[in-house]
Amino acid sequence: MTHPTLFVGIDVAKTKFDVALLNAEGKYRSKVFPNTPVGHQQFLEWLTRHDAQEAHL
């Protein structure tokens, strides 16, 4: 079984970063995270919830 390639775009700023995920169904999901260690952990958890741990960033 092959998995579709997922893509995540990231726009990084000093205090926050915006991410957009193109999922396997062709739909976009987006979210803004603080550019802090806590925000980075939240981003990893968000990727996990969307089954996108192996996405191309």
PyMOL Python script that loads the backbone (N, CA, C, O; Angstrom):
from pymol import cmd

cmd.read_pdbstr("""\
ATOM      1  N   MET A   1       0.837  -1.177   0.000  1.00  0.00           N
ATOM      2  CA  MET A   1       0.000   0.000   0.000  1.00  0.00           C
ATOM      3  C   MET A   1       0.883   1.243   0.000  1.00  0.00           C
ATOM      4  O   MET A   1       1.798   1.357   0.816  1.00  0.00           O
ATOM      5  N   THR A   2       0.616   2.162  -0.902  1.00  0.00           N
ATOM      6  CA  THR A   2       1.385   3.397  -0.956  1.00  0.00           C
ATOM      7  C   THR A   2       0.601   4.517  -0.286  1.00  0.00           C
ATOM      8  O   THR A   2      -0.630   4.548  -0.323  1.00  0.00           O
ATOM      9  N   HIS A   3       1.334   5.424   0.319  1.00  0.00           N
ATOM     10  CA  HIS A   3       0.721   6.570   0.963  1.00  0.00           C
ATOM     11  C   HIS A   3       0.889   7.783   0.056  1.00  0.00           C
ATOM     12  O   HIS A   3       1.946   7.956  -0.552  1.00  0.00           O
ATOM     13  N   PRO A   4      -0.134   8.623  -0.044  1.00  0.00           N
ATOM     14  CA  PRO A   4       0.014   9.820  -0.873  1.00  0.00           C
ATOM     15  C   PRO A   4       1.031  10.768  -0.244  1.00  0.00           C
ATOM     16  O   PRO A   4       1.203  10.791   0.974  1.00  0.00           O
ATOM     17  N   THR A   5       1.696  11.543  -1.083  1.00  0.00           N
ATOM     18  CA  THR A   5       2.637  12.536  -0.593  1.00  0.00           C
ATOM     19  C   THR A   5       1.858  13.749  -0.115  1.00  0.00           C
ATOM     20  O   THR A   5       1.047  14.306  -0.856  1.00  0.00           O
ATOM     21  N   LEU A   6       2.104  14.158   1.119  1.00  0.00           N
ATOM     22  CA  LEU A   6       1.465  15.331   1.688  1.00  0.00           C
ATOM     23  C   LEU A   6       2.464  16.473   1.703  1.00  0.00           C
ATOM     24  O   LEU A   6       3.667  16.248   1.839  1.00  0.00           O
ATOM     25  N   PHE A   7       1.975  17.690   1.565  1.00  0.00           N
ATOM     26  CA  PHE A   7       2.831  18.863   1.535  1.00  0.00           C
ATOM     27  C   PHE A   7       2.387  19.860   2.583  1.00  0.00           C
ATOM     28  O   PHE A   7       1.192  20.087   2.770  1.00  0.00           O
ATOM     29  N   VAL A   8       3.363  20.462   3.276  1.00  0.00           N
ATOM     30  CA  VAL A   8       3.090  21.506   4.259  1.00  0.00           C
ATOM     31  C   VAL A   8       3.943  22.717   3.899  1.00  0.00           C
ATOM     32  O   VAL A   8       5.163  22.618   3.766  1.00  0.00           O
ATOM     33  N   GLY A   9       3.277  23.866   3.745  1.00  0.00           N
ATOM     34  CA  GLY A   9       3.977  25.125   3.539  1.00  0.00           C
ATOM     35  C   GLY A   9       4.090  25.838   4.870  1.00  0.00           C
ATOM     36  O   GLY A   9       3.154  25.821   5.669  1.00  0.00           O
ATOM     37  N   ILE A  10       5.230  26.466   5.114  1.00  0.00           N
ATOM     38  CA  ILE A  10       5.463  27.158   6.375  1.00  0.00           C
ATOM     39  C   ILE A  10       5.969  28.566   6.088  1.00  0.00           C
ATOM     40  O   ILE A  10       6.914  28.751   5.321  1.00  0.00           O
ATOM     41  N   ASP A  11       5.327  29.565   6.715  1.00  0.00           N
ATOM     42  CA  ASP A  11       5.753  30.959   6.624  1.00  0.00           C
ATOM     43  C   ASP A  11       6.183  31.371   8.027  1.00  0.00           C
ATOM     44  O   ASP A  11       5.354  31.475   8.931  1.00  0.00           O
ATOM     45  N   VAL A  12       7.477  31.605   8.203  1.00  0.00           N
ATOM     46  CA  VAL A  12       8.029  31.869   9.531  1.00  0.00           C
ATOM     47  C   VAL A  12       8.246  33.367   9.721  1.00  0.00           C
ATOM     48  O   VAL A  12       8.810  34.048   8.864  1.00  0.00           O
ATOM     49  N   ALA A  13       7.783  33.858  10.865  1.00  0.00           N
ATOM     50  CA  ALA A  13       8.029  35.238  11.277  1.00  0.00           C
ATOM     51  C   ALA A  13       8.667  35.209  12.661  1.00  0.00           C
ATOM     52  O   ALA A  13       8.868  34.140  13.237  1.00  0.00           O
ATOM     53  N   LYS A  14       8.981  36.374  13.183  1.00  0.00           N
ATOM     54  CA  LYS A  14       9.668  36.445  14.470  1.00  0.00           C
ATOM     55  C   LYS A  14       8.846  35.849  15.612  1.00  0.00           C
ATOM     56  O   LYS A  14       9.387  35.112  16.437  1.00  0.00           O
ATOM     57  N   THR A  15       7.552  36.153  15.674  1.00  0.00           N
ATOM     58  CA  THR A  15       6.748  35.730  16.819  1.00  0.00           C
ATOM     59  C   THR A  15       5.778  34.592  16.524  1.00  0.00           C
ATOM     60  O   THR A  15       5.194  34.029  17.450  1.00  0.00           O
ATOM     61  N   LYS A  16       5.594  34.241  15.238  1.00  0.00           N
ATOM     62  CA  LYS A  16       4.633  33.193  14.896  1.00  0.00           C
ATOM     63  C   LYS A  16       5.054  32.527  13.598  1.00  0.00           C
ATOM     64  O   LYS A  16       5.920  33.025  12.878  1.00  0.00           O
ATOM     65  N   PHE A  17       4.427  31.390  13.311  1.00  0.00           N
ATOM     66  CA  PHE A  17       4.590  30.786  11.991  1.00  0.00           C
ATOM     67  C   PHE A  17       3.257  30.208  11.559  1.00  0.00           C
ATOM     68  O   PHE A  17       2.525  29.614  12.351  1.00  0.00           O
ATOM     69  N   ASP A  18       2.962  30.396  10.285  1.00  0.00           N
ATOM     70  CA  ASP A  18       1.721  29.924   9.681  1.00  0.00           C
ATOM     71  C   ASP A  18       2.037  28.674   8.883  1.00  0.00           C
ATOM     72  O   ASP A  18       3.052  28.608   8.190  1.00  0.00           O
ATOM     73  N   VAL A  19       1.164  27.683   8.983  1.00  0.00           N
ATOM     74  CA  VAL A  19       1.354  26.457   8.217  1.00  0.00           C
ATOM     75  C   VAL A  19       0.094  26.144   7.426  1.00  0.00           C
ATOM     76  O   VAL A  19      -1.018  26.450   7.857  1.00  0.00           O
ATOM     77  N   ALA A  20       0.279  25.539   6.278  1.00  0.00           N
ATOM     78  CA  ALA A  20      -0.838  25.089   5.444  1.00  0.00           C
ATOM     79  C   ALA A  20      -0.517  23.687   4.961  1.00  0.00           C
ATOM     80  O   ALA A  20       0.571  23.426   4.447  1.00  0.00           O
ATOM     81  N   LEU A  21      -1.472  22.794   5.131  1.00  0.00           N
ATOM     82  CA  LEU A  21      -1.321  21.388   4.750  1.00  0.00           C
ATOM     83  C   LEU A  21      -2.278  21.074   3.619  1.00  0.00           C
ATOM     84  O   LEU A  21      -3.471  21.365   3.710  1.00  0.00           O
ATOM     85  N   LEU A  22      -1.763  20.483   2.556  1.00  0.00           N
ATOM     86  CA  LEU A  22      -2.602  19.937   1.496  1.00  0.00           C
ATOM     87  C   LEU A  22      -2.727  18.454   1.800  1.00  0.00           C
ATOM     88  O   LEU A  22      -1.761  17.705   1.657  1.00  0.00           O
ATOM     89  N   ASN A  23      -3.933  18.019   2.227  1.00  0.00           N
ATOM     90  CA  ASN A  23      -4.087  16.628   2.657  1.00  0.00           C
ATOM     91  C   ASN A  23      -4.363  15.696   1.483  1.00  0.00           C
ATOM     92  O   ASN A  23      -4.439  16.136   0.336  1.00  0.00           O
ATOM     93  N   ALA A  24      -4.510  14.422   1.775  1.00  0.00           N
ATOM     94  CA  ALA A  24      -4.673  13.395   0.740  1.00  0.00           C
ATOM     95  C   ALA A  24      -5.955  13.572  -0.067  1.00  0.00           C
ATOM     96  O   ALA A  24      -6.031  13.115  -1.208  1.00  0.00           O
ATOM     97  N   GLU A  25      -6.964  14.227   0.506  1.00  0.00           N
ATOM     98  CA  GLU A  25      -8.230  14.457  -0.206  1.00  0.00           C
ATOM     99  C   GLU A  25      -8.203  15.735  -1.034  1.00  0.00           C
ATOM    100  O   GLU A  25      -9.201  16.093  -1.659  1.00  0.00           O
ATOM    101  N   GLY A  26      -7.058  16.427  -1.042  1.00  0.00           N
ATOM    102  CA  GLY A  26      -6.934  17.662  -1.803  1.00  0.00           C
ATOM    103  C   GLY A  26      -7.486  18.882  -1.082  1.00  0.00           C
ATOM    104  O   GLY A  26      -7.680  19.929  -1.699  1.00  0.00           O
ATOM    105  N   LYS A  27      -7.742  18.761   0.217  1.00  0.00           N
ATOM    106  CA  LYS A  27      -8.253  19.880   1.005  1.00  0.00           C
ATOM    107  C   LYS A  27      -7.122  20.526   1.785  1.00  0.00           C
ATOM    108  O   LYS A  27      -6.160  19.865   2.177  1.00  0.00           O
ATOM    109  N   TYR A  28      -7.253  21.836   2.006  1.00  0.00           N
ATOM    110  CA  TYR A  28      -6.256  22.566   2.767  1.00  0.00           C
ATOM    111  C   TYR A  28      -6.676  22.681   4.224  1.00  0.00           C
ATOM    112  O   TYR A  28      -7.851  22.871   4.538  1.00  0.00           O
ATOM    113  N   ARG A  29      -5.701  22.562   5.096  1.00  0.00           N
ATOM    114  CA  ARG A  29      -5.862  22.827   6.520  1.00  0.00           C
ATOM    115  C   ARG A  29      -4.772  23.834   6.868  1.00  0.00           C
ATOM    116  O   ARG A  29      -3.642  23.713   6.394  1.00  0.00           O
ATOM    117  N   SER A  30      -5.098  24.815   7.684  1.00  0.00           N
ATOM    118  CA  SER A  30      -4.082  25.790   8.051  1.00  0.00           C
ATOM    119  C   SER A  30      -4.212  26.141   9.525  1.00  0.00           C
ATOM    120  O   SER A  30      -5.266  25.959  10.134  1.00  0.00           O
ATOM    121  N   LYS A  31      -3.118  26.648  10.084  1.00  0.00           N
ATOM    122  CA  LYS A  31      -3.095  27.011  11.496  1.00  0.00           C
ATOM    123  C   LYS A  31      -1.900  27.929  11.729  1.00  0.00           C
ATOM    124  O   LYS A  31      -0.916  27.891  10.991  1.00  0.00           O
ATOM    125  N   VAL A  32      -2.004  28.750  12.762  1.00  0.00           N
ATOM    126  CA  VAL A  32      -0.928  29.644  13.171  1.00  0.00           C
ATOM    127  C   VAL A  32      -0.439  29.196  14.546  1.00  0.00           C
ATOM    128  O   VAL A  32      -1.238  28.916  15.440  1.00  0.00           O
ATOM    129  N   PHE A  33       0.881  29.133  14.705  1.00  0.00           N
ATOM    130  CA  PHE A  33       1.501  28.712  15.950  1.00  0.00           C
ATOM    131  C   PHE A  33       2.478  29.788  16.411  1.00  0.00           C
ATOM    132  O   PHE A  33       3.057  30.495  15.586  1.00  0.00           O
ATOM    133  N   PRO A  34       2.667  29.917  17.731  1.00  0.00           N
ATOM    134  CA  PRO A  34       3.698  30.834  18.218  1.00  0.00           C
ATOM    135  C   PRO A  34       5.080  30.274  17.872  1.00  0.00           C
ATOM    136  O   PRO A  34       5.293  29.062  17.911  1.00  0.00           O
ATOM    137  N   ASN A  35       6.006  31.159  17.537  1.00  0.00           N
ATOM    138  CA  ASN A  35       7.364  30.728  17.198  1.00  0.00           C
ATOM    139  C   ASN A  35       8.168  30.588  18.486  1.00  0.00           C
ATOM    140  O   ASN A  35       9.072  31.373  18.772  1.00  0.00           O
ATOM    141  N   THR A  36       7.810  29.568  19.245  1.00  0.00           N
ATOM    142  CA  THR A  36       8.437  29.254  20.533  1.00  0.00           C
ATOM    143  C   THR A  36       8.592  27.736  20.616  1.00  0.00           C
ATOM    144  O   THR A  36       8.015  27.019  19.798  1.00  0.00           O
ATOM    145  N   PRO A  37       9.344  27.241  21.569  1.00  0.00           N
ATOM    146  CA  PRO A  37       9.416  25.781  21.731  1.00  0.00           C
ATOM    147  C   PRO A  37       8.038  25.147  21.939  1.00  0.00           C
ATOM    148  O   PRO A  37       7.778  24.059  21.426  1.00  0.00           O
ATOM    149  N   VAL A  38       7.161  25.810  22.680  1.00  0.00           N
ATOM    150  CA  VAL A  38       5.803  25.283  22.890  1.00  0.00           C
ATOM    151  C   VAL A  38       5.051  25.235  21.558  1.00  0.00           C
ATOM    152  O   VAL A  38       4.371  24.251  21.267  1.00  0.00           O
ATOM    153  N   GLY A  39       5.169  26.285  20.755  1.00  0.00           N
ATOM    154  CA  GLY A  39       4.516  26.320  19.449  1.00  0.00           C
ATOM    155  C   GLY A  39       5.040  25.241  18.514  1.00  0.00           C
ATOM    156  O   GLY A  39       4.281  24.666  17.734  1.00  0.00           O
ATOM    157  N   HIS A  40       6.332  24.969  18.593  1.00  0.00           N
ATOM    158  CA  HIS A  40       6.912  23.911  17.752  1.00  0.00           C
ATOM    159  C   HIS A  40       6.342  22.548  18.144  1.00  0.00           C
ATOM    160  O   HIS A  40       6.058  21.717  17.281  1.00  0.00           O
ATOM    161  N   GLN A  41       6.177  22.322  19.444  1.00  0.00           N
ATOM    162  CA  GLN A  41       5.581  21.064  19.916  1.00  0.00           C
ATOM    163  C   GLN A  41       4.119  20.969  19.482  1.00  0.00           C
ATOM    164  O   GLN A  41       3.656  19.900  19.083  1.00  0.00           O
ATOM    165  N   GLN A  42       3.392  22.085  19.559  1.00  0.00           N
ATOM    166  CA  GLN A  42       1.997  22.101  19.110  1.00  0.00           C
ATOM    167  C   GLN A  42       1.912  21.771  17.620  1.00  0.00           C
ATOM    168  O   GLN A  42       0.995  21.070  17.193  1.00  0.00           O
ATOM    169  N   PHE A  43       2.854  22.269  16.834  1.00  0.00           N
ATOM    170  CA  PHE A  43       2.888  21.988  15.403  1.00  0.00           C
ATOM    171  C   PHE A  43       3.085  20.495  15.158  1.00  0.00           C
ATOM    172  O   PHE A  43       2.396  19.910  14.323  1.00  0.00           O
ATOM    173  N   LEU A  44       4.022  19.871  15.881  1.00  0.00           N
ATOM    174  CA  LEU A  44       4.237  18.432  15.722  1.00  0.00           C
ATOM    175  C   LEU A  44       2.983  17.643  16.095  1.00  0.00           C
ATOM    176  O   LEU A  44       2.646  16.665  15.428  1.00  0.00           O
ATOM    177  N   GLU A  45       2.301  18.054  17.140  1.00  0.00           N
ATOM    178  CA  GLU A  45       1.055  17.391  17.533  1.00  0.00           C
ATOM    179  C   GLU A  45      -0.026  17.589  16.469  1.00  0.00           C
ATOM    180  O   GLU A  45      -0.800  16.671  16.199  1.00  0.00           O
ATOM    181  N   TRP A  46      -0.083  18.765  15.870  1.00  0.00           N
ATOM    182  CA  TRP A  46      -1.043  19.060  14.803  1.00  0.00           C
ATOM    183  C   TRP A  46      -0.772  18.162  13.588  1.00  0.00           C
ATOM    184  O   TRP A  46      -1.703  17.625  12.987  1.00  0.00           O
ATOM    185  N   LEU A  47       0.505  18.005  13.234  1.00  0.00           N
ATOM    186  CA  LEU A  47       0.854  17.096  12.134  1.00  0.00           C
ATOM    187  C   LEU A  47       0.395  15.676  12.440  1.00  0.00           C
ATOM    188  O   LEU A  47      -0.117  14.985  11.559  1.00  0.00           O
ATOM    189  N   THR A  48       0.572  15.242  13.666  1.00  0.00           N
ATOM    190  CA  THR A  48       0.155  13.898  14.056  1.00  0.00           C
ATOM    191  C   THR A  48      -1.353  13.743  13.939  1.00  0.00           C
ATOM    192  O   THR A  48      -1.829  12.728  13.430  1.00  0.00           O
ATOM    193  N   ARG A  49      -2.121  14.739  14.406  1.00  0.00           N
ATOM    194  CA  ARG A  49      -3.576  14.668  14.320  1.00  0.00           C
ATOM    195  C   ARG A  49      -4.062  14.569  12.878  1.00  0.00           C
ATOM    196  O   ARG A  49      -5.102  13.971  12.601  1.00  0.00           O
ATOM    197  N   HIS A  50      -3.290  15.168  11.955  1.00  0.00           N
ATOM    198  CA  HIS A  50      -3.674  15.139  10.539  1.00  0.00           C
ATOM    199  C   HIS A  50      -2.944  14.035   9.777  1.00  0.00           C
ATOM    200  O   HIS A  50      -2.956  14.015   8.546  1.00  0.00           O
ATOM    201  N   ASP A  51      -2.309  13.116  10.510  1.00  0.00           N
ATOM    202  CA  ASP A  51      -1.603  11.979   9.916  1.00  0.00           C
ATOM    203  C   ASP A  51      -0.612  12.451   8.854  1.00  0.00           C
ATOM    204  O   ASP A  51      -0.544  11.906   7.753  1.00  0.00           O
ATOM    205  N   ALA A  52       0.152  13.480   9.217  1.00  0.00           N
ATOM    206  CA  ALA A  52       1.073  14.101   8.255  1.00  0.00           C
ATOM    207  C   ALA A  52       2.508  14.165   8.791  1.00  0.00           C
ATOM    208  O   ALA A  52       3.257  15.077   8.442  1.00  0.00           O
ATOM    209  N   GLN A  53       2.887  13.217   9.624  1.00  0.00           N
ATOM    210  CA  GLN A  53       4.223  13.222  10.203  1.00  0.00           C
ATOM    211  C   GLN A  53       5.315  13.101   9.137  1.00  0.00           C
ATOM    212  O   GLN A  53       6.439  13.562   9.340  1.00  0.00           O
ATOM    213  N   GLU A  54       4.986  12.487   8.014  1.00  0.00           N
ATOM    214  CA  GLU A  54       5.994  12.293   6.959  1.00  0.00           C
ATOM    215  C   GLU A  54       5.775  13.232   5.780  1.00  0.00           C
ATOM    216  O   GLU A  54       6.223  12.956   4.667  1.00  0.00           O
ATOM    217  N   ALA A  55       5.091  14.332   6.024  1.00  0.00           N
ATOM    218  CA  ALA A  55       4.828  15.300   4.951  1.00  0.00           C
ATOM    219  C   ALA A  55       6.116  15.991   4.515  1.00  0.00           C
ATOM    220  O   ALA A  55       7.077  16.086   5.277  1.00  0.00           O
ATOM    221  N   HIS A  56       6.114  16.463   3.294  1.00  0.00           N
ATOM    222  CA  HIS A  56       7.208  17.290   2.789  1.00  0.00           C
ATOM    223  C   HIS A  56       6.960  18.705   3.286  1.00  0.00           C
ATOM    224  O   HIS A  56       5.888  19.268   3.062  1.00  0.00           O
ATOM    225  N   LEU A  57       7.964  19.287   3.969  1.00  0.00           N
ATOM    226  CA  LEU A  57       7.813  20.619   4.530  1.00  0.00           C
ATOM    227  C   LEU A  57       8.525  21.636   3.668  1.00  0.00           C
ATOM    228  O   LEU A  57       8.511  22.827   3.980  1.00  0.00           O
TER     229      LEU A  57
END
""", "prot")
cmd.dss("prot")
cmd.show_as("cartoon", "prot")
cmd.util.cbc("prot")
cmd.orient("prot")
